[in-house]
Amino acid sequence: MQKFLFALLASTLALACATQACAERYFPEQARRGELKAYKYPSMKIGNKTYRLAVGSRIFNQQNLIIMPASLQVQKAPIMYQLDMRGDLSKVWLLTGEEAARRPPPK
């Protein structure tokens, strides 16, 4: 009986993890689409504009995990971003290829 309960628990956990992995990410209405180019900390270049990272800003990778700015090793990447009231970057999401195709950059 114990083995059965353990197997049931393990399969439930695996199903829950798989469901989260397939879930579509949510981006706020205020989020904008852009192309991140190589930058020098604490600034980021998006398109032709250079933005400063806000205090407490968050960068999310393609798996929606928070990463540190120093671990961002891309030279160019499609992103969604959100600015705070001062015009600094508060949130940045690195997009997957599928997300980038669904949300083309503005012209």
C-alpha positions as CSV (number, residue, x, y, z in Angstrom):
1,M,0.0,0.0,0.0
2,Q,2.9,2.3,0.8
3,K,4.4,1.8,-2.6
4,F,1.1,2.6,-4.3
5,L,0.7,5.8,-2.3
6,F,4.3,6.8,-3.2
7,A,3.8,6.1,-6.9
8,L,0.5,8.1,-6.8
9,L,2.3,11.1,-5.1
10,A,5.2,10.9,-7.5
11,S,2.9,10.9,-10.6
12,T,0.8,13.8,-9.2
13,L,4.0,15.9,-8.7
14,A,5.3,15.0,-12.2
15,L,1.9,16.0,-13.7
16,A,1.9,19.3,-11.8
17,C,5.4,20.2,-12.9
18,A,4.6,19.3,-16.5
19,T,1.5,21.5,-16.4
20,Q,3.5,24.5,-15.2
21,A,6.1,24.0,-17.8
22,C,3.5,24.1,-20.6
23,A,1.7,27.2,-19.2
24,E,1.9,30.3,-21.2
25,R,3.7,33.3,-19.6
26,Y,1.8,36.3,-18.6
27,F,3.0,39.8,-19.6
28,P,1.4,42.9,-18.2
29,E,-0.4,45.2,-20.6
30,Q,2.2,47.9,-20.0
31,A,5.0,45.6,-21.1
32,R,6.7,46.6,-24.4
33,R,8.4,44.4,-27.0
34,G,12.0,45.1,-27.9
35,E,15.4,43.8,-28.9
36,L,18.1,43.7,-26.2
37,K,21.6,44.4,-27.4
38,A,24.9,44.0,-25.6
39,Y,25.0,46.3,-22.6
40,K,27.3,47.5,-19.8
41,Y,25.9,47.0,-16.3
42,P,23.8,48.8,-14.9
43,S,22.5,49.9,-18.3
44,M,20.7,47.9,-21.0
45,K,20.4,48.9,-24.7
46,I,17.0,48.2,-26.2
47,G,16.7,49.2,-29.8
48,N,18.5,52.5,-30.0
49,K,17.7,53.6,-26.4
50,T,19.8,52.9,-23.4
51,Y,17.9,52.3,-20.1
52,R,19.2,52.0,-16.6
53,L,18.1,49.0,-14.4
54,A,15.9,50.1,-11.6
55,V,16.6,49.3,-8.0
56,G,15.1,45.9,-7.4
57,S,14.6,45.2,-11.1
58,R,14.1,41.6,-12.2
59,I,15.3,39.7,-15.3
60,F,13.4,36.5,-16.2
61,N,15.0,33.9,-18.5
62,Q,13.1,31.8,-21.0
63,Q,12.0,29.4,-18.2
64,N,10.6,32.3,-16.2
65,L,13.3,32.1,-13.6
66,I,14.9,35.2,-12.1
67,I,18.5,35.6,-13.2
68,M,21.2,38.1,-12.1
69,P,22.3,40.7,-14.6
70,A,25.9,39.4,-14.5
71,S,24.6,36.0,-15.7
72,L,23.0,37.5,-18.8
73,Q,25.4,36.4,-21.5
74,V,23.5,37.2,-24.7
75,Q,24.7,39.7,-27.3
76,K,21.2,40.1,-28.7
77,A,17.9,38.8,-27.6
78,P,14.1,39.4,-28.1
79,I,12.6,40.7,-24.9
80,M,9.5,42.1,-23.3
81,Y,10.2,44.9,-20.8
82,Q,8.5,47.1,-18.4
83,L,9.5,50.6,-17.2
84,D,8.9,52.1,-13.8
85,M,7.7,55.6,-13.1
86,R,11.2,57.1,-13.5
87,G,11.7,55.5,-16.9
88,D,14.1,52.8,-15.5
89,L,13.8,49.1,-16.4
90,S,11.9,47.3,-13.7
91,K,11.2,43.9,-15.4
92,V,12.8,42.2,-18.4
93,W,11.6,38.9,-19.9
94,L,13.8,37.0,-22.3
95,L,11.5,35.5,-24.9
96,T,11.6,32.0,-26.4
97,G,11.5,31.7,-30.2
98,E,7.8,30.9,-30.1
99,E,7.0,33.9,-27.9
100,A,9.0,36.2,-30.1
101,A,7.2,35.0,-33.2
102,R,3.8,35.6,-31.6
103,R,4.8,39.1,-30.5
104,P,6.7,40.8,-33.3
105,P,8.6,44.0,-32.4
106,P,6.9,47.3,-33.3
107,K,8.0,49.1,-36.5
